[in-house]
Amino acid sequence: MSGFAALLVALLAWSAFSFGGIYPWGYWPLLSGCGAAGVWGWMSPKNDLKFWAPGPLVAGIAAVCLATLMQLVPLPSAVVERLSPAREAVVRSSQLGEMMASPRTADGSREARSRDDAWFRPLSIAPTETVVALVFAIAFGVLFAGASQKLSSRDVQSV
């Protein structure tokens, strides 16, 4: 087993050890390792798998990342209401309602907003979690692309 294959096994073990990577102390090291392994795999000489063409799959991952990123772009309230009419109801009915309903003032308290204020907001109901999901997609996409270039057929069988 090559060093790269051993790293993939270690990342898989870390994912299981950290309860599937659902906690920040578990997923940030996992994502860092996936990104580093992917860059290592992509930068090293090509493998012996001549039939593997990751181009279309990498393009698909890039499209998912772009769609996720678009959810984070601040848009005027009227546009958000038009694109996602149930967004406000979901935000209000969830635990996020209190946090998202109004911005903080300079002293840290919440400021009341009227419904017709023309402020900008993203389509995502939880932008922080959307950023984390975007980092997941990027890290796993980089790992996928790197592994497709680095793993030999023998490594694939041993992993």
C-alpha positions as a printed Julia matrix, in Angstrom:
159×3 Matrix{Float64}:
   0.0    0.0     0.0
   1.38   3.4    -0.96
   1.67   6.33    1.41
  -1.24   8.03   -0.34
  -3.49   5.01    0.12
  -2.47   4.83    3.78
  -3.41   8.51    4.16
  -6.85   7.8     2.68
  -7.34   4.94    5.15
  -6.25   7.26    8.0
  -8.75   9.91    6.85
 -11.48   7.29    6.73
 -10.54   6.11   10.23
 -10.54   9.7    11.51
 -14.0   10.21   10.06
 -15.3    7.16   11.91
 -13.42   8.08   15.1
 -14.88  11.59   15.11
 -18.49  10.33   15.01
 -18.8   10.79   11.27
 -17.3   14.26   11.35
 -20.45  16.02   12.56
 -18.63  18.12   15.17
 -16.26  20.97   14.28
 -13.39  19.32   16.19
 -13.88  16.33   13.9
 -14.65  17.84   10.52
 -12.07  20.65   10.32
  -9.1   18.25   10.62
 -10.87  15.85    8.24
 -11.44  18.59    5.66
  -7.87  19.84    6.02
  -6.56  16.32    5.5
  -8.83  15.77    2.48
  -7.72  19.01    0.89
  -4.03  18.32    1.54
  -4.32  14.74    0.25
  -6.13  15.95   -2.86
  -3.48  18.55   -3.63
  -0.74  15.96   -3.05
  -2.47  13.52   -5.4
  -3.07  16.12   -8.07
   0.5   17.44   -8.0
   2.2   14.05   -8.2
   2.87  12.05  -11.35
  -0.16  10.45  -12.98
  -1.27   6.93  -12.11
  -1.54   3.76  -14.18
  -5.34   3.92  -14.52
  -5.71   4.97  -18.15
  -9.48   4.55  -18.27
 -10.3    7.1   -15.57
 -11.38  10.52  -16.82
 -12.37  12.72  -13.86
 -13.05  15.83  -15.99
 -16.86  15.59  -16.2
 -17.19  14.56  -12.55
 -14.93  17.38  -11.39
 -17.0   19.77  -13.52
 -20.12  18.47  -11.77
 -18.57  19.04   -8.35
 -17.56  22.54   -9.45
 -21.15  23.22  -10.56
 -22.46  22.13   -7.14
 -19.91  24.41   -5.45
 -20.96  27.32   -7.66
 -24.65  26.73   -6.9
 -23.85  26.63   -3.18
 -21.8   29.81   -3.45
 -24.67  31.56   -5.21
 -26.85  30.97   -2.12
 -24.47  33.17   -0.14
 -24.66  36.23   -2.4
 -26.61  39.02   -0.64
 -29.66  40.0    -2.63
 -32.32  42.65   -2.04
 -35.23  41.46    0.12
 -37.68  41.71   -2.76
 -35.56  39.39   -4.91
 -35.17  36.89   -2.06
 -38.94  36.93   -1.46
 -39.53  36.29   -5.17
 -37.01  33.44   -5.44
 -37.83  31.81   -2.11
 -41.29  32.81   -0.87
 -41.27  30.39    2.1
 -37.83  31.45    3.35
 -39.14  33.85    5.99
 -41.64  31.31    7.33
 -38.9   28.68    7.64
 -36.55  31.13    9.36
 -39.24  32.26   11.78
 -40.37  28.72   12.61
 -36.86  27.46   13.22
 -34.39  28.27   15.95
 -32.75  30.62   13.49
 -35.74  32.96   13.55
 -34.55  34.99   16.51
 -31.01  35.3    15.18
 -31.97  36.15   11.61
 -34.93  38.41   12.32
 -32.9   41.51   13.02
 -29.28  42.63   13.02
 -27.22  43.54   16.07
 -26.67  47.16   17.0
 -23.32  48.55   18.12
 -24.0   47.59   21.75
 -24.81  43.97   20.77
 -28.57  44.16   21.25
 -31.05  43.22   18.54
 -32.61  45.99   16.49
 -36.23  45.65   15.44
 -36.84  45.75   11.69
 -40.0   46.52    9.87
 -41.08  44.06    7.22
 -40.66  46.55    4.38
 -37.02  47.44    5.08
 -35.0   47.08    1.88
 -31.96  45.25    3.25
 -29.84  42.64    1.61
 -29.74  38.98    2.63
 -28.64  35.68    1.12
 -30.96  32.95   -0.1
 -29.5   30.58    2.47
 -31.41  30.42    5.74
 -28.19  29.53    7.56
 -25.24  31.18    5.78
 -22.62  29.96    8.27
 -23.68  26.35    7.77
 -23.82  26.9     4.03
 -20.18  28.04    4.09
 -19.24  24.88    6.01
 -21.11  22.77    3.43
 -19.26  24.6     0.66
 -15.92  23.83    2.33
 -16.99  20.16    2.54
 -17.81  20.09   -1.17
 -14.54  21.76   -2.12
 -12.4   19.54    0.14
 -14.04  16.32   -1.03
 -13.91  17.48   -4.65
 -10.19  18.21   -4.36
  -9.68  14.81   -2.68
 -11.63  13.08   -5.44
  -9.63  14.79   -8.18
  -6.32  14.09   -6.46
  -7.15  10.48   -5.66
  -8.2    9.87   -9.25
  -4.74  10.98  -10.35
  -2.61   9.41   -7.6
  -4.08   6.01   -6.77
  -2.74   3.05   -8.7
  -4.94   0.07   -9.51
  -3.19  -1.87   -6.73
  -3.91   0.96   -4.26
  -7.57   0.94   -5.26
  -7.8   -2.77   -4.48
  -6.01  -2.41   -1.14
  -8.06   0.54    0.08
